[in-house]
């Protein structure tokens, strides 16, 4: 067998390795994260009994939508940051109780405090999937027109609260 024929599979493997290494070291998010997309037109039931939708914004201003659950340890860890955000931007922080019961969600909020303007219920998780949720907690900043302008995967921290605040302040109201 000719020696160069043996180099073909090795060259292909090497090329695959180089491409994989470049992709793994690229800090940019995927196209899903970079593209401006609309908040889902899902109408959620809410903890207060009324229907709640986020596209367009129910307040006419940019809002934050935080998906959380009482059974989620990272949600409990980020709660102080949600509270800080709510204090800095009153009336603009909404919650979605994801795959949880209203009673357990209320117990969670009674224990930690309720930073949310209103809370939507998503007992089957379909609304979270409509948002593009990959796992709780996740936070979305939605423009007054209903476009998702920022998406934070995982629990919030001081840096993400700062970025969310900047996004809220820079997004124009309707």
Buried (B, 14 or more C-beta within 10 A) or exposed (E): EEEEEEEEEEEEEEEEEEEEEEEEEEEEEEEEEEEEBBBBEBEBBBBEEEEBBBBBBBBEBBBBBBBBBBBBEBBBEBBBBBBBBBEBBEEBBBBBBBBBBBEEBBEBBEEBEBBBBBBBBBBEBEBBBBBBBEEBBBBBBBBBBBBBBBBBBBBBEEEBBEEBBEBBEEBEEE
